[in-house]
Structure formats: C-alpha cells, structure tokens
Amino acid sequence: MKKNKWIILLFIFALSFFVLSFFHIDPDYLWHIKAGEYMVHHGLLTKDVFSWSVTNKYWMSHEWLFEVMIYGLKQVFGNLHVYVYCFTCFFSLLLIIYFANQKQLTKNIIFTLIWFICSMMICLELQCRPHILSNCLLALTTWFLYDLYQKEDSKKIYFLPLISILWANIHGGSSNLPYLLCFLFIIAGSFRFSFSKIEARRLTKKQYFKFIGVMLLCMICVCINLHGFKMFLYPYQNMLDTTMIHNISEWRSTSLHEPIHYVYFALLLLIICAFLFSKKKLQFMDFILLGFCAYLGLKSIRFWFYTYIIMSFVIFDYIPKRKEDRGTSLGIIIVSILSLLFSFIRGFSVSYYFQLEKEDIQKIQEENPQRLFNMYNYGGDLIYNDIPVFVDGRADLYGKYNYKDYLALSNLNGDFTALLLYYHFDYLLVDKKYPIAYYLKYNDDYELIYGRENVLLYKKKN
C-alpha cells in the first residue's frame, strides 16, 4: 500500500513536468508582468496607466497580488519564472487532491492514474495566469468543505476566510466561490431522504452553524481588497457582460460543434458513469455539486477545470476496489520516468513570449505613435514595450468605453468610418486576416509603412 502511494506521487510529479511541454504564453501574461513591475516601483494600481484611450479611468485591478508576485518571481528566476510558477501551481493542485484522497487512491490505482491524466487533458494549455493559482485555492476550499461535511468537528473550514482574502486579491473574478460553495453545502444539507439511488443526509446543528458562519465571514473577507465592496459584485457583472462572453475566446460556451470540447463531455460522462454504476448510494450533496459544476462548465470553457477539481473530492468514493495487476507498478514507474525524460529532452523554451517580433516593436517605437489603433491580441506586447495601446486583454476595463468600438472597427461593422474620424488614429497596427486590413489597403488616406507576415502597420496621411 505504501509502495503504491509513492508510485502515485512519482506519477503526479512526472505528469506536472510533462504538462510543461505544452506550456503556452498568451498575450495577457505580458500586461500582467508589466502591471507587477509598475506596482513594485510606483505603488498599487486602481487606474489605467497603459493606454492612451482610457488613461486614468478606473481599473478593477482584481489580480494585482498575482502580478506583483509573478514580477517578483521574474526577478529571482529570470525567464524560467513562468515554468517555476506553472509547475509549482499544477503540482500543488495534484498534491492537494492526493492528500485529501490518499486513503482511497490505492484501492483502484488504474482509475486513479486515469483521473490524474484527465487533469492534463482538461486544462487545455498551461498558462502563466492567475487562474492556475485560483485552482489551488478552489481545491483547498472544496477539501475543507467536504471535511466538515464528513466530520462535524473538523476545523479546516476556518481557513476559508483567509482563502477568500487571498482569492479576492490574486484573482478576484472568481473569489465568490468560497461563499457560494458554502451556500450549496447548506442547501443540499437541508434535506434528508432516500429515493432510488439518491440519498440525502441532513447536516447537524453544529455543521449548520459552521457553514453559515464561515459563509458570512467569506462574504465579508471578499471585500478586503483594493476595491472594497466592488469586488463582491465584480464576478457577477462579468458573467452578465454579453460583449465579453461572445467575443473573448476563453468565455465562449461549450459546444458539440467543436471537437476539442468533447474532452469536457468525456469528463462529465466519466463522472456520471462512476455515479451510476457504483454500488454505493449517490449522495444528494455530490449530485448538487455536479449539477453546479456542469452548469458552469457548459456555460463557459474557462470553468471546465472547476468540474475536475470539485469532483476530485467526490469521485473516489464511488470507485470499487480493484486488485493490482502484476506489472502495474513497474509500468507506472517506467511511464513516469519516460515522461520526465521527454520533458527534459524537449527542454523549456521561452522564446515564444511575444505575438509581435522585435523588428515589429522597433518599427513602432521609431514611429512613436500617439493614437495607435491595435488589435486586441497585440495589446500585451505593446504594453510590455511601453507603447500606449487602444485596447488590450483587459476587456472588463474597455467594455465601458471603447471595446465595442474596437470590434466595430476591426470587423468593419456599423458606422466604422465615423469611428475612424472620432478617434483620429495616427497609426493602425492590424492583422491582415481582419476586415480592417482590406479597408486600409484600398484607402488612399492610409499608407502601409511596414509589413511582416500577418502584421501590418499603416500610417494616416496628413
């Protein structure tokens, strides 16, 4: 039994390195690191300082602590800081799942390994973003809640207010989860019945008081941040912003029309099958939490991993005991070693941080634009190089001002010509795949002064 636990630990260590082989840097990382640098040297940010279009407008910097932290890591580890951060968060997440379930992991080691492999498949691409740190906080939250549900004298739940404070400053956009999950436990724990395969168990008075007390404390603690009570409302405002939902890739809904989304449907099917074919009664609490997870995951692909994390503290209860096949342990060790070798042989390349190349940036800096139009995905690169932007990855900031105008301009929707006059752009940095590139190409008022592959820089003629 102890040998199997060590084998599982070796496997998740190797898996965490293996995932780094599919590491991805997205444009948002660059403005995050620049925001961290600015705050270390000039103080905390609550207003925009990176654009010319909304400069000094109020900015809900709900990830400020992550930005300061990641900049500090960069100072210590250089370019390798992204791998240090991502490996530490991903491995920590799997360790939390391991320690919360270690009594059950070895009863069916094959399923355990399949479940841990699912973590790699469902996360799509590992990115240097605050989300993966939030995943660790969600895992701790779920563990502590379930621990109280199973043992009324558990004291782990008293850490949730502290987790809420951290969450509200690291990634405030999802900091409502601790008190929402407390609420779900209270609701699901208010019933006692047995119907067919489903069984509900009512909470004791002691558990009720603990859940309600901690829920209220978490609601208060979410407000302990740079923005106060605004952070309490922020997650709900985001989820109601239809412009963001329809145009930001990570916010799009899960769909049967996209093959990559089948990974999430496969995860749901695996969980449902584990519930249905188990000889154990299905706990009403687990059923409610699966419904909550499925709702979020189907609503937006960015919530897929929430299903995996929350169900990691449920699913092992429903898996039957299995005898270990001969050679299973040796096979796992071999796979783990090969995964580590593959990761190190492939190496950790950090050469693809940028969507814009050095020559692109140099040309823009030479021209020194004052009112630059830029594509949304170029914003992070421009901010990283101290070039004021029209928009960047902070869609929640621009949504109140010019994000809809950006969409109209880039896709030539509505009265886009009036918008060109209104903003009086002196330069336009566009992707030739977008309709605006075709408009500029055949318009005599604009001159192409630089082009490389899809990147085009136009200058407005006097």
N, C-alpha and C positions, 0 to 999 in steps of 0.2 A: 504493500500500500504506500509506504513512504517513498519507495523507488518510483512509483507511478507519479507521485506528486512532483518529484524532482524532474521527471521527464516532461511533465506538463509545463513546468516553469522554464525548462530549456526551450521547449517548443514556442512559448509565447515570447521569449526573448529573441529567438531566431525570427519569428514572424514580425516582430516590431522592427527589426533591421531590414527584413525583406520588403516591407511596405515602403521603406525609404527609397527603394529602387524605382518606385513610381511617384516619387515626390514631384510636386507641381508648385510653381510660383505663379500666383495670379496678380493682376495689376494692383489690387487693393493693398497687397503687402507693402508696396513702395511708399504709399502715402502714410501707412501705419508707422513705418520706421522713421519717416521724416517728422511725423507728429511727435513721436517719442523724443527725437533729437531736439525739437523745438522746445518741448516742455521741460526737458532736463536743463536747458540753457536759459530759458526765458520765463518759465512758470506755466501753470496749468492753463489749458485752452477751453474756453467756452464760446469763443467767437472764431469765425473763419479768418485765416491769415494766408491761405494758399491760392485763392482765386482772385481774379480781377472783377468777376461778375457779381459775386455776393460777399465781397470782402467786408469784414466786421459784422456780418449778420450772425445772429445767434446760431450756434452749432451744438447739437446734443452729442458731445464727445463721450459716448457711453462706453468706450473701450480704452479710455485714457491709461488705466493702470497696465493693461496689456502692452500698450505702445511704449510706455516708459520701461517696462520690464524687457521687452524684446530689443529695445535700443541698448539697454544695459548689457544684455547677452552678446550683442554685436561688438560692444567694446571689449568684452572678455575673450570671445571665441572667434572674432573676425567673421568671414563669410560662412564658416561652419556653424554659426549660431543657429541657423534655420534648422539644421539637422539635429543639433542638441535639443532644441525646443520640441520639435516634432517627435523625435524618438522618446524623449522623456515623457511627454503627454500621452502618447499612444501606449507605451509600455506601462505607464502608471494606470491607465484605464483598464488594461487587461489584468494588471495585478489586483486592482480593486475587485474586479469580477472574480478573480481566482480566490482571494482571501475570504470573500463573502460566501463562496460556494465550496470551499475546499473539502468539506465533509462529503460532498456529493459528486465531485468531479471524477473520482476514480471508479465509480460504480458502472460507468459506461464510457470508457476512455475514448472510444471511436467517436461517439456523438460529441463528447467534449471538444475533441480536436476539430470536428466539422464546425461546431459552433464558434470556436475561436477563428477559424478560417473565414467564416461569414463576416467577421469584423473587418477584415481586409477588403472583402468584396463590396460590402455595403457602404464603406466610406468613400467610394469612388476614387478620389485622389487625395493624398495627404497634402495639406496646405499649411503654410505658416500664417495661421489666422487665429483669432481668439476662440473660435468655435471648438477647437480640439481641447482647449483648457476647460471650456464650459462642459464638454463631455465628461471630463473627470469629476467636475462638481455635480453633474447630474447623477453619475454613478454613485457617488458618496451619499447624495440626497436619497436616492432610491434604496440603497442599502440600509441607511439609518431608519427610514420609514418602515421598511419591512421587518427590521429587527424589533421595533416596538410592536408591530402587528403580531409578531410571533411570541414576544416576551414582554409582558406589561411592565416589568421592572427595568427594561432597557433604558440606558441613559444616553445612548449615541445620538438620539434625536435632538439633544440640547446643543449640538454643534450646528444645527441648521440655521439659526440666526446669523452666526458668523459666516457661514457659507453664503447666505443671502447678501451680506455686506460685500464680500469679495466679488460675488457674481455681478452685483449692480455696478461695480467699478471696472471689472475685467471685460464683461460682455453684457451690458445692461439690457440689450434687446431680448434676452431670454431669461432675465433674472426673476421673472414672475413664476417660474416653475416650482420652486420650493413650496410656496404657499398654495399654489394650485394643486400640487400633488397631495399636500396635507388635506385639502378640501375633499379631494377624491377619496382618500382613505376614510375620512369622516362619513361621507355619503354612503360609500359601499359598506362601511362597517356599521351602518344603522339598521341592517336587515339580518334576520335570522330565518332561514327556510332551507328546505331541501326539495328540489324539483328535478326529476330525471337525473341528469349527470351533474347538475349545478348545485352547489351547496354554499349557503351564506352563513357567516359566523359574525355575531354582533360583538362590537368592541365592549370591553369592560369600562366602568366609570373612570377608572384610573387612566386607561388608554384615551378615552374621550377628552379628559382634561388636558392630557399631554399634547394630543394632536391639535386641539383648539388653541391652547396657549401658545404653542410653537408657531402655528399658522399666523396668529395675530402678531407675534414678535417678528416673523419673517416679513410680513406686510410693512411693518414699521422700519425694519432694517433695510429694505429695498430703497427707502428714501434717504439713506445715509450715503450720499454721493455728491458730486459736484453740482448736480442739477436738482437735488431735493425731490419733491413730490412728482415733478415732471417725469422722473424715471419710472414711477409706478404706472403711469399712463402710456409711456412710450411703446412697449411691446404691442399693445392693442391698437395704437394709432398706426403702427407699421403694418399690422395684419389687415387693416381696413384701407390701406393705400393701394387702390387698384392699379394705378400707374406703375408702381414698383412691382406689384405681383405679376403684371402682364409683360413687363419689359426686362426685368432682371432675371438672368438665367437661373440662378440658384433659388429663386422664388417660384418658379413655374410648377404647375401641378403634375402629379404622377399620372402617366398616360400609358394605355395599352398600345398606342401607336408608335412608341419609341422603344426599340429592343433593349436598350440599356436599362430601362425601367423595370424590365422583367426580373431583375435581381431583387428588387424590393418585393414584388409579388411572390417570388420564390421564398423569401424570408417569412412573409406572412403565412404562406402555405405550410412551411416547416413548423411554425409555431402552432397553427391550428391543428395540424395532424398530431403533434405531440399532445395537445389537449384532448383531442377526440379519441385517440387510440390508447390513451393511458388508462390503466385500471383504477386510478385514483379519481375521486370526485374533483370536478373543476370548481375551484374556489371563485365565488362571485367577485371577490376583490380582484383576482387575476383577470377575469373576464372584462370587468370595467376598465382596468388599466390597458388591456389590449385594445379595447374599443377607442380609448383616448389616443393611444399611440397611432393606431391605424388612421384615425381622423386626421391627425397632424401630418402623418406620412403621405397620405393621399392628397392632402391639401397643398403640400409643398415638398419638393425633393430635399430641401435643406433639413427637413425633420426626419429623414429616413433613419439616421443613426440613433435618434431618440428611441425608436421602436426596439432596436437591437439592445441598447443599454438597459432600458427598463425591463424588458423581457429576460435579460440575463439573470435577474434576481428571482425569476419565476420558473423558467422552463425546466431547470434541472430537477425540480420536484416531481415532474411528470415523466421523467425518463426512466424506464425499467433497468434493473441491474443486469449486467451482461458479463459473462466470463471473458477473461482476456484471452485472445487467441495467441498461439505460440508465434513468437517473432514480432508481435505488435510493438513491444517496447523498443526492440532493436531497430525496427523500421522507422519509428518516430525519431529516434536518435540520428539515424542516417539522414532523414529528410531535414531535420533541424540543422545538421552540420552543412549539408549541401546548400541550404537556404542562406546560411551565414557566408559561405564561400562565394556564392553568386553575388551577394550584396557587396562584398569587399572587392571582388574582381571587377564588377561593373563600376565601382567607385562612386564617389559623391561629387558630382559635377555641380558647380554653382555658376556656370557660365550663361545660363538662360534666365537670368533675373528679369530682363527687360523685353518689352514688346518693341521698343524703339532702339535702334543701334546707335553706337557712339557718333557716327557721322550724321545721323538724323538730328541728334541733340546739338551737335556742334553747329550745324547749319542754322537751326532755330535760334541758338544763342547769338550767333553772328548777326542775324536779322533783328534780334531784340524786339519782338512784337509786344505791343502794349494792350491789344484787344484781340487775342488769339482765339479763334474757334478751333476746338479739338474734339476728336472722337472720345467717347466715354472711356474706352479701354486704354487710351493714351494718357489719361489724367495722372495716374500714379507715377509713370515715368517722368512726366514733366515736373510734377511736384518734387520728386526726388532730386531733380536737377535745378531747382529753384526758378522754374519758369511758371508764372501765373497762368492759371487754367480757366477755361469757360465752365467745364464740368469735370468731375472725376468720380471715383467709386462711391462717394458719399451721397447716394441718391436721396437719402432721407433729408439732407440739407437742401439740395437743389430742388426737391419736389415742390417746395412752397414758392419758388421763384422762377427758375428757368429750365427745369428738366423737360417739361412738355414742349417748350420751345426748341430745345436740343433735338428731341425726337422729330418734331416737325421739320426742322432744318436738315437733319441727316437723311430723312426719308422723303423730303420734298412734299410734305403734307400741308394742307391748308394754305394760308397766305404766307408761304415761306419767304417770298421776296420782300414783303413788308418787314419780316423779322430781320433779314439781312440789313435792311436800311436802319432799323431800330437799334441794333447792336453795333452797327458801324465797325465791323471786324476789319482790322488791317491785314491780318494773315489768317489762313484757314488750313489747318493740318487735318487731312482727311484720308480715309481708307478708300481705295479706288473701287471696292466692292459695293460701296454705298451709293445711292442715287445722287447725293450731293456732288460726288466726284464727276459724274457725267454732266451735271449742270455747269460746274465751274469750267470744265474742259471746253465747252462750246459758248462760253460767255466772254465777251470781249472786255468786260470790266475787271477780269482777273487774269493774272499771269502765273503760269507754272514756273517756279524758280528752283524746284528740287523734287526729285522722284527716285524712289528705290522700292522695287517690288510693289507692294500694295500701299506704301506710304507716300503721300503726295503733299507738298507744301505750296500753296497758292498765295500770291500777294495781290492785294487790292491796288489797282492802278489809280493814280491821282486824277 
